[in-house]
Amino acid sequence: MPRDFITFKCTECGEENYTGSRNKKKHPEKMEIKKFCSRCNKMTVHKEKK
């Protein structure tokens, strides 16, 4: 199974808010998404946690 589950971490406060999956063979670079952070109470960039 090439899809791996990943955790997204807020770049401002470090809170781990979201999980997702991606195909690491087709997209080897780290994902970055803009989502709502409940701790910051605003839209922030969430990066894939190592």
ModelCIF file with pLDDT and N, C-alpha, C, O atoms, coordinates in Angstrom:
data_MODEL
#
_entry.id   MODEL 
#
_entity.id                         1 
_entity.type                       polymer 
_entity.pdbx_number_of_molecules   1 
#
_entity_poly.entity_id                      1 
_entity_poly.type                           'polypeptide(L)' 
_entity_poly.nstd_linkage                   no 
_entity_poly.nstd_monomer                   no 
_entity_poly.pdbx_seq_one_letter_code       MPRDFITFKCTECGEENYTGSRNKKKHPEKMEIKKFCSRCNKMTVHKEKK 
_entity_poly.pdbx_seq_one_letter_code_can   MPRDFITFKCTECGEENYTGSRNKKKHPEKMEIKKFCSRCNKMTVHKEKK 
_entity_poly.pdbx_strand_id                 A 
#
loop_
_entity_poly_seq.entity_id 
_entity_poly_seq.num 
_entity_poly_seq.mon_id 
_entity_poly_seq.hetero 
1 1  MET n 
1 2  PRO n 
1 3  ARG n 
1 4  ASP n 
1 5  PHE n 
1 6  ILE n 
1 7  THR n 
1 8  PHE n 
1 9  LYS n 
1 10 CYS n 
1 11 THR n 
1 12 GLU n 
1 13 CYS n 
1 14 GLY n 
1 15 GLU n 
1 16 GLU n 
1 17 ASN n 
1 18 TYR n 
1 19 THR n 
1 20 GLY n 
1 21 SER n 
1 22 ARG n 
1 23 ASN n 
1 24 LYS n 
1 25 LYS n 
1 26 LYS n 
1 27 HIS n 
1 28 PRO n 
1 29 GLU n 
1 30 LYS n 
1 31 MET n 
1 32 GLU n 
1 33 ILE n 
1 34 LYS n 
1 35 LYS n 
1 36 PHE n 
1 37 CYS n 
1 38 SER n 
1 39 ARG n 
1 40 CYS n 
1 41 ASN n 
1 42 LYS n 
1 43 MET n 
1 44 THR n 
1 45 VAL n 
1 46 HIS n 
1 47 LYS n 
1 48 GLU n 
1 49 LYS n 
1 50 LYS n 
#
_struct_asym.id          A 
_struct_asym.entity_id   1 
#
loop_
_ma_qa_metric.id 
_ma_qa_metric.mode 
_ma_qa_metric.name 
_ma_qa_metric.software_group_id 
_ma_qa_metric.type 
1 global pLDDT . pLDDT 
2 local  pLDDT . pLDDT 
#
_ma_qa_metric_global.metric_id      1 
_ma_qa_metric_global.metric_value   92.00 
_ma_qa_metric_global.model_id       1 
_ma_qa_metric_global.ordinal_id     1 
#
loop_
_ma_qa_metric_local.label_asym_id 
_ma_qa_metric_local.label_comp_id 
_ma_qa_metric_local.label_seq_id 
_ma_qa_metric_local.metric_id 
_ma_qa_metric_local.metric_value 
_ma_qa_metric_local.model_id 
_ma_qa_metric_local.ordinal_id 
A MET 1  2 60.00 1 1  
A PRO 2  2 78.00 1 2  
A ARG 3  2 85.00 1 3  
A ASP 4  2 88.00 1 4  
A PHE 5  2 92.00 1 5  
A ILE 6  2 93.00 1 6  
A THR 7  2 96.00 1 7  
A PHE 8  2 96.00 1 8  
A LYS 9  2 96.00 1 9  
A CYS 10 2 96.00 1 10 
A THR 11 2 95.00 1 11 
A GLU 12 2 95.00 1 12 
A CYS 13 2 95.00 1 13 
A GLY 14 2 93.00 1 14 
A GLU 15 2 94.00 1 15 
A GLU 16 2 94.00 1 16 
A ASN 17 2 91.00 1 17 
A TYR 18 2 95.00 1 18 
A THR 19 2 94.00 1 19 
A GLY 20 2 93.00 1 20 
A SER 21 2 92.00 1 21 
A ARG 22 2 91.00 1 22 
A ASN 23 2 91.00 1 23 
A LYS 24 2 88.00 1 24 
A LYS 25 2 90.00 1 25 
A LYS 26 2 90.00 1 26 
A HIS 27 2 88.00 1 27 
A PRO 28 2 89.00 1 28 
A GLU 29 2 92.00 1 29 
A LYS 30 2 92.00 1 30 
A MET 31 2 92.00 1 31 
A GLU 32 2 94.00 1 32 
A ILE 33 2 94.00 1 33 
A LYS 34 2 96.00 1 34 
A LYS 35 2 95.00 1 35 
A PHE 36 2 96.00 1 36 
A CYS 37 2 95.00 1 37 
A SER 38 2 93.00 1 38 
A ARG 39 2 95.00 1 39 
A CYS 40 2 94.00 1 40 
A ASN 41 2 95.00 1 41 
A LYS 42 2 96.00 1 42 
A MET 43 2 96.00 1 43 
A THR 44 2 96.00 1 44 
A VAL 45 2 96.00 1 45 
A HIS 46 2 96.00 1 46 
A LYS 47 2 95.00 1 47 
A GLU 48 2 95.00 1 48 
A LYS 49 2 91.00 1 49 
A LYS 50 2 78.00 1 50 
#
loop_
_atom_site.group_PDB 
_atom_site.id 
_atom_site.type_symbol 
_atom_site.label_atom_id 
_atom_site.label_alt_id 
_atom_site.label_comp_id 
_atom_site.label_asym_id 
_atom_site.label_entity_id 
_atom_site.label_seq_id 
_atom_site.pdbx_PDB_ins_code 
_atom_site.Cartn_x 
_atom_site.Cartn_y 
_atom_site.Cartn_z 
_atom_site.occupancy 
_atom_site.B_iso_or_equiv 
_atom_site.pdbx_formal_charge 
_atom_site.auth_seq_id 
_atom_site.auth_comp_id 
_atom_site.auth_asym_id 
_atom_site.auth_atom_id 
_atom_site.pdbx_PDB_model_num 
ATOM 1   N N  . MET A 1 1  ? 0.848  -1.194 0.000  1.00 60.00 ? 1  MET A N  1 
ATOM 2   C CA . MET A 1 1  ? 0.000  0.000  0.000  1.00 60.00 ? 1  MET A CA 1 
ATOM 3   C C  . MET A 1 1  ? 0.889  1.251  0.000  1.00 60.00 ? 1  MET A C  1 
ATOM 4   O O  . MET A 1 1  ? 1.565  1.511  0.996  1.00 60.00 ? 1  MET A O  1 
ATOM 5   N N  . PRO A 1 2  ? 0.906  2.026  -1.080 1.00 78.00 ? 2  PRO A N  1 
ATOM 6   C CA . PRO A 1 2  ? 1.799  3.179  -1.167 1.00 78.00 ? 2  PRO A CA 1 
ATOM 7   C C  . PRO A 1 2  ? 1.316  4.412  -0.397 1.00 78.00 ? 2  PRO A C  1 
ATOM 8   O O  . PRO A 1 2  ? 2.092  5.346  -0.190 1.00 78.00 ? 2  PRO A O  1 
ATOM 9   N N  . ARG A 1 3  ? 0.047  4.430  0.030  1.00 85.00 ? 3  ARG A N  1 
ATOM 10  C CA . ARG A 1 3  ? -0.442 5.609  0.750  1.00 85.00 ? 3  ARG A CA 1 
ATOM 11  C C  . ARG A 1 3  ? -0.017 5.538  2.213  1.00 85.00 ? 3  ARG A C  1 
ATOM 12  O O  . ARG A 1 3  ? -0.158 4.500  2.860  1.00 85.00 ? 3  ARG A O  1 
ATOM 13  N N  . ASP A 1 4  ? 0.501  6.647  2.724  1.00 88.00 ? 4  ASP A N  1 
ATOM 14  C CA . ASP A 1 4  ? 0.921  6.726  4.115  1.00 88.00 ? 4  ASP A CA 1 
ATOM 15  C C  . ASP A 1 4  ? 0.106  7.789  4.832  1.00 88.00 ? 4  ASP A C  1 
ATOM 16  O O  . ASP A 1 4  ? -0.232 8.822  4.255  1.00 88.00 ? 4  ASP A O  1 
ATOM 17  N N  . PHE A 1 5  ? -0.210 7.524  6.104  1.00 92.00 ? 5  PHE A N  1 
ATOM 18  C CA . PHE A 1 5  ? -0.937 8.495  6.906  1.00 92.00 ? 5  PHE A CA 1 
ATOM 19  C C  . PHE A 1 5  ? 0.052  9.479  7.500  1.00 92.00 ? 5  PHE A C  1 
ATOM 20  O O  . PHE A 1 5  ? 1.118  9.097  7.983  1.00 92.00 ? 5  PHE A O  1 
ATOM 21  N N  . ILE A 1 6  ? -0.320 10.761 7.457  1.00 93.00 ? 6  ILE A N  1 
ATOM 22  C CA . ILE A 1 6  ? 0.557  11.823 7.926  1.00 93.00 ? 6  ILE A CA 1 
ATOM 23  C C  . ILE A 1 6  ? -0.205 12.732 8.889  1.00 93.00 ? 6  ILE A C  1 
ATOM 24  O O  . ILE A 1 6  ? -1.434 12.793 8.863  1.00 93.00 ? 6  ILE A O  1 
ATOM 25  N N  . THR A 1 7  ? 0.538  13.429 9.730  1.00 96.00 ? 7  THR A N  1 
ATOM 26  C CA . THR A 1 7  ? -0.036 14.373 10.686 1.00 96.00 ? 7  THR A CA 1 
ATOM 27  C C  . THR A 1 7  ? 0.388  15.774 10.287 1.00 96.00 ? 7  THR A C  1 
ATOM 28  O O  . THR A 1 7  ? 1.537  16.001 9.909  1.00 96.00 ? 7  THR A O  1 
ATOM 29  N N  . PHE A 1 8  ? -0.544 16.713 10.373 1.00 96.00 ? 8  PHE A N  1 
ATOM 30  C CA . PHE A 1 8  ? -0.249 18.099 10.048 1.00 96.00 ? 8  PHE A CA 1 
ATOM 31  C C  . PHE A 1 8  ? -0.102 18.906 11.323 1.00 96.00 ? 8  PHE A C  1 
ATOM 32  O O  . PHE A 1 8  ? -0.891 18.768 12.256 1.00 96.00 ? 8  PHE A O  1 
ATOM 33  N N  . LYS A 1 9  ? 0.929  19.760 11.351 1.00 96.00 ? 9  LYS A N  1 
ATOM 34  C CA . LYS A 1 9  ? 1.276  20.541 12.530 1.00 96.00 ? 9  LYS A CA 1 
ATOM 35  C C  . LYS A 1 9  ? 1.202  22.028 12.190 1.00 96.00 ? 9  LYS A C  1 
ATOM 36  O O  . LYS A 1 9  ? 1.687  22.452 11.141 1.00 96.00 ? 9  LYS A O  1 
ATOM 37  N N  . CYS A 1 10 ? 0.596  22.819 13.075 1.00 96.00 ? 10 CYS A N  1 
ATOM 38  C CA . CYS A 1 10 ? 0.494  24.269 12.888 1.00 96.00 ? 10 CYS A CA 1 
ATOM 39  C C  . CYS A 1 10 ? 1.892  24.884 12.943 1.00 96.00 ? 10 CYS A C  1 
ATOM 40  O O  . CYS A 1 10 ? 2.687  24.554 13.822 1.00 96.00 ? 10 CYS A O  1 
ATOM 41  N N  . THR A 1 11 ? 2.184  25.778 11.999 1.00 95.00 ? 11 THR A N  1 
ATOM 42  C CA . THR A 1 11 ? 3.507  26.397 11.957 1.00 95.00 ? 11 THR A CA 1 
ATOM 43  C C  . THR A 1 11 ? 3.667  27.498 13.010 1.00 95.00 ? 11 THR A C  1 
ATOM 44  O O  . THR A 1 11 ? 4.792  27.869 13.345 1.00 95.00 ? 11 THR A O  1 
ATOM 45  N N  . GLU A 1 12 ? 2.561  28.022 13.534 1.00 95.00 ? 12 GLU A N  1 
ATOM 46  C CA . GLU A 1 12 ? 2.650  29.115 14.506 1.00 95.00 ? 12 GLU A CA 1 
ATOM 47  C C  . GLU A 1 12 ? 2.734  28.628 15.951 1.00 95.00 ? 12 GLU A C  1 
ATOM 48  O O  . GLU A 1 12 ? 3.559  29.121 16.721 1.00 95.00 ? 12 GLU A O  1 
ATOM 49  N N  . CYS A 1 13 ? 1.887  27.661 16.328 1.00 95.00 ? 13 CYS A N  1 
ATOM 50  C CA . CYS A 1 13 ? 1.874  27.223 17.734 1.00 95.00 ? 13 CYS A CA 1 
ATOM 51  C C  . CYS A 1 13 ? 2.387  25.801 17.930 1.00 95.00 ? 13 CYS A C  1 
ATOM 52  O O  . CYS A 1 13 ? 2.711  25.422 19.055 1.00 95.00 ? 13 CYS A O  1 
ATOM 53  N N  . GLY A 1 14 ? 2.469  25.007 16.868 1.00 93.00 ? 14 GLY A N  1 
ATOM 54  C CA . GLY A 1 14 ? 2.975  23.643 16.985 1.00 93.00 ? 14 GLY A CA 1 
ATOM 55  C C  . GLY A 1 14 ? 1.930  22.602 17.315 1.00 93.00 ? 14 GLY A C  1 
ATOM 56  O O  . GLY A 1 14 ? 2.271  21.436 17.518 1.00 93.00 ? 14 GLY A O  1 
ATOM 57  N N  . GLU A 1 15 ? 0.669  22.987 17.374 1.00 94.00 ? 15 GLU A N  1 
ATOM 58  C CA . GLU A 1 15 ? -0.428 22.063 17.667 1.00 94.00 ? 15 GLU A CA 1 
ATOM 59  C C  . GLU A 1 15 ? -0.623 21.103 16.497 1.00 94.00 ? 15 GLU A C  1 
ATOM 60  O O  . GLU A 1 15 ? -0.614 21.522 15.339 1.00 94.00 ? 15 GLU A O  1 
ATOM 61  N N  . GLU A 1 16 ? -0.800 19.815 16.795 1.00 94.00 ? 16 GLU A N  1 
ATOM 62  C CA . GLU A 1 16 ? -1.060 18.804 15.767 1.00 94.00 ? 16 GLU A CA 1 
ATOM 63  C C  . GLU A 1 16 ? -2.569 18.638 15.645 1.00 94.00 ? 16 GLU A C  1 
ATOM 64  O O  . GLU A 1 16 ? -3.192 17.962 16.464 1.00 94.00 ? 16 GLU A O  1 
ATOM 65  N N  . ASN A 1 17 ? -3.160 19.260 14.617 1.00 91.00 ? 17 ASN A N  1 
ATOM 66  C CA . ASN A 1 17 ? -4.614 19.336 14.504 1.00 91.00 ? 17 ASN A CA 1 
ATOM 67  C C  . ASN A 1 17 ? -5.233 18.367 13.510 1.00 91.00 ? 17 ASN A C  1 
ATOM 68  O O  . ASN A 1 17 ? -6.342 17.884 13.740 1.00 91.00 ? 17 ASN A O  1 
ATOM 69  N N  . TYR A 1 18 ? -4.559 18.074 12.429 1.00 95.00 ? 18 TYR A N  1 
ATOM 70  C CA . TYR A 1 18 ? -5.176 17.329 11.340 1.00 95.00 ? 18 TYR A CA 1 
ATOM 71  C C  . TYR A 1 18 ? -4.344 16.118 10.933 1.00 95.00 ? 18 TYR A C  1 
ATOM 72  O O  . TYR A 1 18 ? -3.123 16.099 11.089 1.00 95.00 ? 18 TYR A O  1 
ATOM 73  N N  . THR A 1 19 ? -5.034 15.110 10.407 1.00 94.00 ? 19 THR A N  1 
ATOM 74  C CA . THR A 1 19 ? -4.362 13.953 9.827  1.00 94.00 ? 19 THR A CA 1 
ATOM 75  C C  . THR A 1 19 ? -4.847 13.796 8.400  1.00 94.00 ? 19 THR A C  1 
ATOM 76  O O  . THR A 1 19 ? -5.924 14.272 8.042  1.00 94.00 ? 19 THR A O  1 
ATOM 77  N N  . GLY A 1 20 ? -4.053 13.131 7.598  1.00 93.00 ? 20 GLY A N  1 
ATOM 78  C CA . GLY A 1 20 ? -4.424 12.907 6.209  1.00 93.00 ? 20 GLY A CA 1 
ATOM 79  C C  . GLY A 1 20 ? -3.582 11.784 5.639  1.00 93.00 ? 20 GLY A C  1 
ATOM 80  O O  . GLY A 1 20 ? -2.858 11.104 6.367  1.00 93.00 ? 20 GLY A O  1 
ATOM 81  N N  . SER A 1 21 ? -3.679 11.593 4.331  1.00 92.00 ? 21 SER A N  1 
ATOM 82  C CA . SER A 1 21 ? -2.863 10.579 3.683  1.00 92.00 ? 21 SER A CA 1 
ATOM 83  C C  . SER A 1 21 ? -2.414 11.094 2.334  1.00 92.00 ? 21 SER A C  1 
ATOM 84  O O  . SER A 1 21 ? -3.046 11.970 1.744  1.00 92.00 ? 21 SER A O  1 
ATOM 85  N N  . ARG A 1 22 ? -1.306 10.534 1.848  1.00 91.00 ? 22 ARG A N  1 
ATOM 86  C CA . ARG A 1 22 ? -0.816 10.894 0.526  1.00 91.00 ? 22 ARG A CA 1 
ATOM 87  C C  . ARG A 1 22 ? -0.017 9.739  -0.031 1.00 91.00 ? 22 ARG A C  1 
ATOM 88  O O  . ARG A 1 22 ? 0.457  8.876  0.709  1.00 91.00 ? 22 ARG A O  1 
ATOM 89  N N  . ASN A 1 23 ? 0.127  9.731  -1.338 1.00 91.00 ? 23 ASN A N  1 
ATOM 90  C CA . ASN A 1 23 ? 0.913  8.720  -2.014 1.00 91.00 ? 23 ASN A CA 1 
ATOM 91  C C  . ASN A 1 23 ? 2.344  9.230  -2.098 1.00 91.00 ? 23 ASN A C  1 
ATOM 92  O O  . ASN A 1 23 ? 2.620  10.173 -2.840 1.00 91.00 ? 23 ASN A O  1 
ATOM 93  N N  . LYS A 1 24 ? 3.260  8.619  -1.346 1.00 88.00 ? 24 LYS A N  1 
ATOM 94  C CA . LYS A 1 24 ? 4.640  9.106  -1.278 1.00 88.00 ? 24 LYS A CA 1 
ATOM 95  C C  . LYS A 1 24 ? 5.418  8.852  -2.562 1.00 88.00 ? 24 LYS A C  1 
ATOM 96  O O  . LYS A 1 24 ? 6.415  9.526  -2.823 1.00 88.00 ? 24 LYS A O  1 
ATOM 97  N N  . LYS A 1 25 ? 4.978  7.895  -3.363 1.00 90.00 ? 25 LYS A N  1 
ATOM 98  C CA . LYS A 1 25 ? 5.666  7.634  -4.628 1.00 90.00 ? 25 LYS A CA 1 
ATOM 99  C C  . LYS A 1 25 ? 5.357  8.719  -5.660 1.00 90.00 ? 25 LYS A C  1 
ATOM 100 O O  . LYS A 1 25 ? 6.244  9.135  -6.405 1.00 90.00 ? 25 LYS A O  1 
ATOM 101 N N  . LYS A 1 26 ? 4.122  9.172  -5.708 1.00 90.00 ? 26 LYS A N  1 
ATOM 102 C CA . LYS A 1 26 ? 3.722  10.201 -6.673 1.00 90.00 ? 26 LYS A CA 1 
ATOM 103 C C  . LYS A 1 26 ? 4.066  11.603 -6.203 1.00 90.00 ? 26 LYS A C  1 
ATOM 104 O O  . LYS A 1 26 ? 4.360  12.476 -7.021 1.00 90.00 ? 26 LYS A O  1 
ATOM 105 N N  . HIS A 1 27 ? 4.034  11.834 -4.875 1.00 88.00 ? 27 HIS A N  1 
ATOM 106 C CA . HIS A 1 27 ? 4.300  13.163 -4.311 1.00 88.00 ? 27 HIS A CA 1 
ATOM 107 C C  . HIS A 1 27 ? 5.333  13.039 -3.189 1.00 88.00 ? 27 HIS A C  1 
ATOM 108 O O  . HIS A 1 27 ? 4.962  12.985 -2.016 1.00 88.00 ? 27 HIS A O  1 
ATOM 109 N N  . PRO A 1 28 ? 6.619  12.993 -3.532 1.00 89.00 ? 28 PRO A N  1 
ATOM 110 C CA . PRO A 1 28 ? 7.650  12.807 -2.505 1.00 89.00 ? 28 PRO A CA 1 
ATOM 111 C C  . PRO A 1 28 ? 7.898  14.033 -1.611 1.00 89.00 ? 28 PRO A C  1 
ATOM 112 O O  . PRO A 1 28 ? 8.450  13.888 -0.520 1.00 89.00 ? 28 PRO A O  1 
ATOM 113 N N  . GLU A 1 29 ? 7.501  15.231 -2.051 1.00 92.00 ? 29 GLU A N  1 
ATOM 114 C CA . GLU A 1 29 ? 7.732  16.434 -1.241 1.00 92.00 ? 29 GLU A CA 1 
ATOM 115 C C  . GLU A 1 29 ? 6.717  16.513 -0.097 1.00 92.00 ? 29 GLU A C  1 
ATOM 116 O O  . GLU A 1 29 ? 5.651  15.901 -0.153 1.00 92.00 ? 29 GLU A O  1 
ATOM 117 N N  . LYS A 1 30 ? 7.069  17.278 0.941  1.00 92.00 ? 30 LYS A N  1 
ATOM 118 C CA . LYS A 1 30 ? 6.193  17.421 2.098  1.00 92.00 ? 30 LYS A CA 1 
ATOM 119 C C  . LYS A 1 30 ? 4.991  18.298 1.749  1.00 92.00 ? 30 LYS A C  1 
ATOM 120 O O  . LYS A 1 30 ? 5.108  19.258 0.987  1.00 92.00 ? 30 LYS A O  1 
ATOM 121 N N  . MET A 1 31 ? 3.837  17.954 2.319  1.00 92.00 ? 31 MET A N  1 
ATOM 122 C CA . MET A 1 31 ? 2.610  18.701 2.052  1.00 92.00 ? 31 MET A CA 1 
ATOM 123 C C  . MET A 1 31 ? 2.498  19.909 2.963  1.00 92.00 ? 31 MET A C  1 
ATOM 124 O O  . MET A 1 31 ? 3.019  19.919 4.078  1.00 92.00 ? 31 MET A O  1 
ATOM 125 N N  . GLU A 1 32 ? 1.804  20.932 2.462  1.00 94.00 ? 32 GLU A N  1 
ATOM 126 C CA . GLU A 1 32 ? 1.546  22.154 3.206  1.00 94.00 ? 32 GLU A CA 1 
ATOM 127 C C  . GLU A 1 32 ? 0.114  22.571 2.883  1.00 94.00 ? 32 GLU A C  1 
ATOM 128 O O  . GLU A 1 32 ? -0.228 22.756 1.715  1.00 94.00 ? 32 GLU A O  1 
ATOM 129 N N  . ILE A 1 33 ? -0.725 22.720 3.905  1.00 94.00 ? 33 ILE A N  1 
ATOM 130 C CA . ILE A 1 33 ? -2.113 23.117 3.687  1.00 94.00 ? 33 ILE A CA 1 
ATOM 131 C C  . ILE A 1 33 ? -2.476 24.255 4.632  1.00 94.00 ? 33 ILE A C  1 
ATOM 132 O O  . ILE A 1 33 ? -1.904 24.388 5.714  1.00 94.00 ? 33 ILE A O  1 
ATOM 133 N N  . LYS A 1 34 ? -3.431 25.069 4.210  1.00 96.00 ? 34 LYS A N  1 
ATOM 134 C CA . LYS A 1 34 ? -3.903 26.169 5.046  1.00 96.00 ? 34 LYS A CA 1 
ATOM 135 C C  . LYS A 1 34 ? -5.222 25.723 5.675  1.00 96.00 ? 34 LYS A C  1 
ATOM 136 O O  . LYS A 1 34 ? -6.215 25.514 4.979  1.00 96.00 ? 34 LYS A O  1 
ATOM 137 N N  . LYS A 1 35 ? -5.216 25.582 7.008  1.00 95.00 ? 35 LYS A N  1 
ATOM 138 C CA . LYS A 1 35 ? -6.379 25.109 7.736  1.00 95.00 ? 35 LYS A CA 1 
ATOM 139 C C  . LYS A 1 35 ? -6.598 25.975 8.977  1.00 95.00 ? 35 LYS A C  1 
ATOM 140 O O  . LYS A 1 35 ? -5.753 26.795 9.336  1.00 95.00 ? 35 LYS A O  1 
ATOM 141 N N  . PHE A 1 36 ? -7.756 25.777 9.629  1.00 96.00 ? 36 PHE A N  1 
ATOM 142 C CA . PHE A 1 36 ? -8.078 26.512 10.847 1.00 96.00 ? 36 PHE A CA 1 
ATOM 143 C C  . PHE A 1 36 ? -7.412 25.848 12.042 1.00 96.00 ? 36 PHE A C  1 
ATOM 144 O O  . PHE A 1 36 ? -7.517 24.634 12.215 1.00 96.00 ? 36 PHE A O  1 
ATOM 145 N N  . CYS A 1 37 ? -6.728 26.631 12.865 1.00 95.00 ? 37 CYS A N  1 
ATOM 146 C CA . CYS A 1 37 ? -6.109 26.134 14.094 1.00 95.00 ? 37 CYS A CA 1 
ATOM 147 C C  . CYS A 1 37 ? -6.958 26.593 15.271 1.00 95.00 ? 37 CYS A C  1 
ATOM 148 O O  . CYS A 1 37 ? -7.203 27.787 15.442 1.00 95.00 ? 37 CYS A O  1 
ATOM 149 N N  . SER A 1 38 ? -7.407 25.635 16.084 1.00 93.00 ? 38 SER A N  1 
ATOM 150 C CA . SER A 1 38 ? -8.282 25.980 17.207 1.00 93.00 ? 38 SER A CA 1 
ATOM 151 C C  . SER A 1 38 ? -7.534 26.679 18.335 1.00 93.00 ? 38 SER A C  1 
ATOM 152 O O  . SER A 1 38 ? -8.136 27.451 19.081 1.00 93.00 ? 38 SER A O  1 
ATOM 153 N N  . ARG A 1 39 ? -6.242 26.428 18.474 1.00 95.00 ? 39 ARG A N  1 
ATOM 154 C CA . ARG A 1 39 ? -5.462 27.094 19.524 1.00 95.00 ? 39 ARG A CA 1 
ATOM 155 C C  . ARG A 1 39 ? -5.174 28.551 19.148 1.00 95.00 ? 39 ARG A C  1 
ATOM 156 O O  . ARG A 1 39 ? -5.303 29.448 19.982 1.00 95.00 ? 39 ARG A O  1 
ATOM 157 N N  . CYS A 1 40 ? -4.779 28.786 17.875 1.00 94.00 ? 40 CYS A N  1 
ATOM 158 C CA . CYS A 1 40 ? -4.513 30.152 17.402 1.00 94.00 ? 40 CYS A CA 1 
ATOM 159 C C  . CYS A 1 40 ? -5.803 30.907 17.096 1.00 94.00 ? 40 CYS A C  1 
ATOM 160 O O  . CYS A 1 40 ? -5.811 32.137 17.063 1.00 94.00 ? 40 CYS A O  1 
ATOM 161 N N  . ASN A 1 41 ? -6.893 30.173 16.874 1.00 95.00 ? 41 ASN A N  1 
ATOM 162 C CA . ASN A 1 41 ? -8.215 30.711 16.544 1.00 95.00 ? 41 ASN A CA 1 
ATOM 163 C C  . ASN A 1 41 ? -8.198 31.497 15.232 1.00 95.00 ? 41 ASN A C  1 
ATOM 164 O O  . ASN A 1 41 ? -8.861 32.526 15.107 1.00 95.00 ? 41 ASN A O  1 
ATOM 165 N N  . LYS A 1 42 ? -7.424 30.996 14.246 1.00 96.00 ? 42 LYS A N  1 
ATOM 166 C CA . LYS A 1 42 ? -7.379 31.631 12.929 1.00 96.00 ? 42 LYS A CA 1 
ATOM 167 C C  . LYS A 1 42 ? -6.858 30.622 11.901 1.00 96.00 ? 42 LYS A C  1 
ATOM 168 O O  . LYS A 1 42 ? -6.423 29.524 12.251 1.00 96.00 ? 42 LYS A O  1 
ATOM 169 N N  . MET A 1 43 ? -6.910 31.015 10.633 1.00 96.00 ? 43 MET A N  1 
ATOM 170 C CA . MET A 1 43 ? -6.380 30.187 9.548  1.00 96.00 ? 43 MET A CA 1 
ATOM 171 C C  . MET A 1 43 ? -4.859 30.304 9.533  1.00 96.00 ? 43 MET A C  1 
ATOM 172 O O  . MET A 1 43 ? -4.313 31.406 9.479  1.00 96.00 ? 43 MET A O  1 
ATOM 173 N N  . THR A 1 44 ? -4.180 29.154 9.580  1.00 96.00 ? 44 THR A N  1 
ATOM 174 C CA . THR A 1 44 ? -2.720 29.144 9.546  1.00 96.00 ? 44 THR A CA 1 
ATOM 175 C C  . THR A 1 44 ? -2.250 28.046 8.594  1.00 96.00 ? 44 THR A C  1 
ATOM 176 O O  . THR A 1 44 ? -3.026 27.179 8.191  1.00 96.00 ? 44 THR A O  1 
ATOM 177 N N  . VAL A 1 45 ? -0.980 28.099 8.249  1.00 96.00 ? 45 VAL A N  1 
ATOM 178 C CA . VAL A 1 45 ? -0.377 27.067 7.399  1.00 96.00 ? 45 VAL A CA 1 
ATOM 179 C C  . VAL A 1 45 ? -0.030 25.879 8.288  1.00 96.00 ? 45 VAL A C  1 
ATOM 180 O O  . VAL A 1 45 ? 0.585  26.041 9.342  1.00 96.00 ? 45 VAL A O  1 
ATOM 181 N N  . HIS A 1 46 ? -0.425 24.689 7.857  1.00 96.00 ? 46 HIS A N  1 
ATOM 182 C CA . HIS A 1 46 ? -0.095 23.451 8.559  1.00 96.00 ? 46 HIS A CA 1 
ATOM 183 C C  . HIS A 1 46 ? 0.848  22.656 7.676  1.00 96.00 ? 46 HIS A C  1 
ATOM 184 O O  . HIS A 1 46 ? 0.548  22.406 6.508  1.00 96.00 ? 46 HIS A O  1 
ATOM 185 N N  . LYS A 1 47 ? 1.996  22.255 8.230  1.00 95.00 ? 47 LYS A N  1 
ATOM 186 C CA . LYS A 1 47 ? 2.976  21.481 7.489  1.00 95.00 ? 47 LYS A CA 1 
ATOM 187 C C  . LYS A 1 47 ? 2.975  20.044 7.969  1.00 95.00 ? 47 LYS A C  1 
ATOM 188 O O  . LYS A 1 47 ? 2.595  19.747 9.102  1.00 95.00 ? 47 LYS A O  1 
ATOM 189 N N  . GLU A 1 48 ? 3.406  19.166 7.091  1.00 95.00 ? 48 GLU A N  1 
ATOM 190 C CA . GLU A 1 48 ? 3.490  17.758 7.423  1.00 95.00 ? 48 GLU A CA 1 
ATOM 191 C C  . GLU A 1 48 ? 4.557  17.531 8.491  1.00 95.00 ? 48 GLU A C  1 
ATOM 192 O O  . GLU A 1 48 ? 5.683  18.013 8.375  1.00 95.00 ? 48 GLU A O  1 
ATOM 193 N N  . LYS A 1 49 ? 4.184  16.789 9.528  1.00 91.00 ? 49 LYS A N  1 
ATOM 194 C CA . LYS A 1 49 ? 5.112  16.483 10.603 1.00 91.00 ? 49 LYS A CA 1 
ATOM 195 C C  . LYS A 1 49 ? 6.021  15.336 10.188 1.00 91.00 ? 49 LYS A C  1 
ATOM 196 O O  . LYS A 1 49 ? 5.576  14.403 9.520  1.00 91.00 ? 49 LYS A O  1 
ATOM 197 N N  . LYS A 1 50 ? 7.284  15.396 10.577 1.00 78.00 ? 50 LYS A N  1 
ATOM 198 C CA . LYS A 1 50 ? 8.222  14.336 10.212 1.00 78.00 ? 50 LYS A CA 1 
ATOM 199 C C  . LYS A 1 50 ? 7.942  13.088 10.999 1.00 78.00 ? 50 LYS A C  1 
ATOM 200 O O  . LYS A 1 50 ? 8.632  12.083 10.829 1.00 78.00 ? 50 LYS A O  1 
#
